[in-house]
């Protein structure tokens, strides 16, 4: 969050003389507020920017501002609004190719979360065709991370190679996250192989630094999965994660699922609170960011939480739902999912 940039954009939005200026400046302001602690304010600003963009009658402006909306509102509570905005952007005629590619790269992981692999692949195929022509490094890197995530889900031998190449591309851009992508992929591979202990030291070392706080639930979870529940609880306490925090940013759904997994294994955070928070995502998959990795079904974690809470009937129902969704994903892949 850069207060000076935000203050300047706020002033420019107030002084904007046309719907086009209000739309483009408001969309930019909404994105600058992506990590701000007030999601209501962010939503209001992005909604107003989309309204101004509609007033312009310009598809290029509207497509860009709808992308701004999808980025600024990338939080669990507004996932349906994000999907609707991206659907609208991709249905417009006259949207620049770069804006189209960005919308596709944001919509594909939404389809993945819904276990619609055909829709995810269709969006990535379109995005790949566009990025090949555009040659924008940020888009090439983003596409590469998503391709690596799907390769891991399929259990392909080249998944690690694809992830390394995407990370190298990402490191050449100004986008945040090269190390997060690398470590999240490594953690995902370790979990799939039941080798959590192989990466816990590096995860904890990174997560202990303020700039890598998004890795903290990941690190605590893998410590627990490596068999050291006591250390995992101590880490959760040190990092202020003994309660489910407000998770109103792009990584919120993953962090919620990871903390719920911690609760199921260790009792911290409170399993009742974790179950209540995670329940709205029943029937979906746990996905890291824009599809860097898939960690299985939400229902599998809900089942584990229900057993910990002493509710075997709910646990059985979630386990059945998880088995059905896993079979559905496997049928689309032609093989069991690798998670």
N, C-alpha and C positions, 0 to 999 in steps of 0.2 A: 504494500500500500504506500503510494507516494503522495503525501498530502499536498505538496506544491503543485504537482500535475493535476490532481483532482480539483484543487481550488481554481486553477486556471481554466479548466474545462467547464466548471460550474459557472464561472463568469461569462465564458464564451456562449454557453447555452442560453443564459439569461439575456444576452445581447443579440442572439441570433435573429436575423431579419427575415428569414424565409423558412418554410417547412424543410427544405433540403438541408440547410445549415443545422436546424434543430435536430433533424434525424441523424445526420452523420456525427455531429458533436455529441449528441445524447447517447448514441450507440457506443462511441469511444469512451465516454464517461462511465457507462455501465460496465464496460470491460475493465476499466481501471479500478473499479470497485469490487472486482471479483473476489478478493480476499478480505474485503471490509466486513466488519462484525455486524452490519445491519442489513440482512437480506431483504427486509421489507422495502427499505429505501432503494436498494439496487433494483428490485422488481419494479417499483414505481417509475424509476428513471428509464429502464429498458422498455417498459410498456409505453411510456410517453414517446420514446424515440421511434418505436414501431408505428405508433399512431401518426406521427409526423411523416414518416416514410411513406405511409399509405396515401397521405395527402399530396405527395409529390407526383403520384402517378408514374413514377420512374421505377421500372423493374430492377434496374441495377442498384439503385439506392435501397430499395426494399429488401432485395436479396442480401445485400451487405449487412443491413441493420438486423435482419432476422438472424444472421450468423452471430452478430454481436449479442443478440438476445440469448441465443443458445449457449454461448460461452459465459456470459454474465450470470445466467440462471442455472448453471451446471451445479445443481444441488439436488439431493434426493427428493425433496418435497415438490420440486417443479419438473419432474422428469416427463410428465405428460405434456406440459406446456412446451418443453424443449422439443419433444418429438413433433408436435404440431407445427412449431415454427420451422423446423428443418423440412418437414413435408411441404409446407407452403413455399419455402425458398426454392426447393427443387422442382416444384410444379410451375414456377414462373418462366415466362419466355423473356429472353434478353438479359439473363443473369450472366455476368462475366464468368469465364471458365474457372478462374481462381476461386471465386466465391462458391461456385458449384462444387469444386473439389473439396473445399473446406466443409461445406454442408454434408457431403457424402461421408467424409472421414469422421464426422461427429454422429451421423445417423447409424453407421454400420455397427458401432458397439452397443447402441440401444437395441438393435435387432438381436445382437449376440446375447445381451442380458435376458431377452425374451425367448431365447433358445430357437430363434428363427435364423438358422445358419444360411439358408438359401437367400434370404433378404440381405443378410450381412455380406455374403459373398458377392451378390449382385452390386451392392453399393461400392465395395472395394474394387471390383472389376472396372466399374465406371471411373472411379477415382484414379485407378492405375493408368487408364487410357489418357485421362486428363493430365496427370502429373508427368507422364512421359513427354507430352507436348509442351507443358509449361516449364519444366525443369527447375521449379522452385525448391531449393534445398529443404526448407522446413516441411513442405508437403511430401517430398520423397522420404524424409526421415520418419515422418508420422505414419505414412503408409507402410514403411518397413517394419515398424514396431508392431503394427496390427497383423501383418503377414506372419511375423514370428510368433505372435500369440496364438494364431490359428494353427500354425505348424506344431506348436507344443500341444495344443488340444488334440490334434490328430496323432500325436506320438511320433512325428516324423524325425528321421535321423538328422536332418539339416536344420532343426529348429534353433539350436544354439548358434550355428553359423549365421543364420538370418538375423538373430537378435544382436550378435556382435556387429554385423554390418550396419544394422539400423542405428545402434548406439554410436558407431563411428560417424555416421551421417549426422546424427543429432548433435554430436559434439562440435560440429563445424558451423552450427547455427547459434542464434541468440536465445533459442528456446530453453527454458528451464527443464531439467529432468534427466540428463544423461545418466547420472549415477543412480537415480531412482529407478529408471528403466532397467539398468543392468542388474541391480540388486533385487528388484522385484522378480525379474525373470529367473535369477539364480535361486531365489527363495521358492519360486513355483516349481522349478525342476527338482529341488531338494525334497519338497513335500510330495511330489508325484512319485519319487523314488523311496519315500519313507526314510530320508536321510537328513532330517532337519538339523541335526547336530553339525553337519558339515559347513553350514553357513552362519551359525548363530554368533560367533565371535565378531565377524565382519559386520553383521547387521547391528549388533548392540553397539559396536564402536561408532558406526555412522549415526545411529539413532540417538546417541548421547549428545550429538551436536545440535544446536538450535535450528540450523538451516535444514536439518533432515528429520524434523519432528513427525512428518508424515510416515516415516518408517517405524515409528515407535510401536504401534499395535502389531505390526508385522514381526518385529524383533521379539516382543514379549510372547507372541503366539508360538513362534518357532522354538523359543526356549522351553515353553511348556510342552510342545510336541516332542522335543528332544528328551523329555522326562524329568525336567527340573521345574516342577510347579512352584516351589517355594521361591526360586529366583525370579520366575515370571511374575509372581504377585509383587515381589519387591520392586521390580522394574516398573510395573504398572503404578505402584505407589509413588515412586520417584518421579515419574513423568506425569502425574496428575490424571491418571486414567482409571481410577478406581470407580468412577461413575461414567455413564455414557455422556459424552460431551455434545454440544451442538455441532453437528456435522453438515454445515451448509456450504460446502465447496465441492469441487470436482471429484475428490477422493472420498467423499463422505460415505457413500454406500459400501465401498470396500472396507473402510476403517470400522464402520458399524459391524459388518459381518465378521471381521477379524476380532473385534472386542467381544462379540457374541461367542465366537469360538473359544476365546480365553475364558469367558464366563462358564461355558460348558465344561471346560477341562479343570479349572481351578476354583470356581466360585466367585471370581473377581473379573469384571464388575458384577453387580447383583444379577443373578440369572433371571429373576422375574422382570427386572427392568430391561434387560437385554432381549428377552423373549418378546415383550410388548413392543419394543422399538423395531425389532426385525420382522415381526409378523406381517406388516403391510407388503413386504417383498417376497412372501411365499409364492412359489410357482415360477420364480426367476432364477437365473444363474448369478453367481458371484464373479464379477469381472473387474479386473484391475484397469482403472483409467479408461483409455480408448481401446482396450482390448489387448493389452500387453500379455495378459494371461487370464485363464479361467480357473477358478478354485472350486468348482462343483456347484451343487444346488444349494439354494438358501434353505430348502426344506431339510436337508441333511443336518444343518446346524440347528434349525428349530427342533428337530427330533432329539438331538443331543441335549439341548436346553430343557425340553419337556421332560426327559428322563431325569435330569438333575433336579428338576422341580417336583418330581414325584407324580407326574401325570402320564402314565403309560398309554392311555387311550390316545391322547394328543400325539405322543411320540410315535405310536404305530401309524397314525394317519399321515404324519409328516414323512415317515420312512416309506410308506407306500407311494406318496406323491413324489418323493425323491427318486424312487426306483422307476416310476413311469417317465419322469422327465429325463433321467439318465438314459433310459432305453430309447426315448425319442431323439435325443442328441446322437446316440450311437447309430441309430437307423439313418440319420442324415449323413454321418461321417462314413458309414460303412464299416465301422469298427468301434470298440468301446472307447469312450472319451478318456484321455490321459490327464486325469487330475487326481 
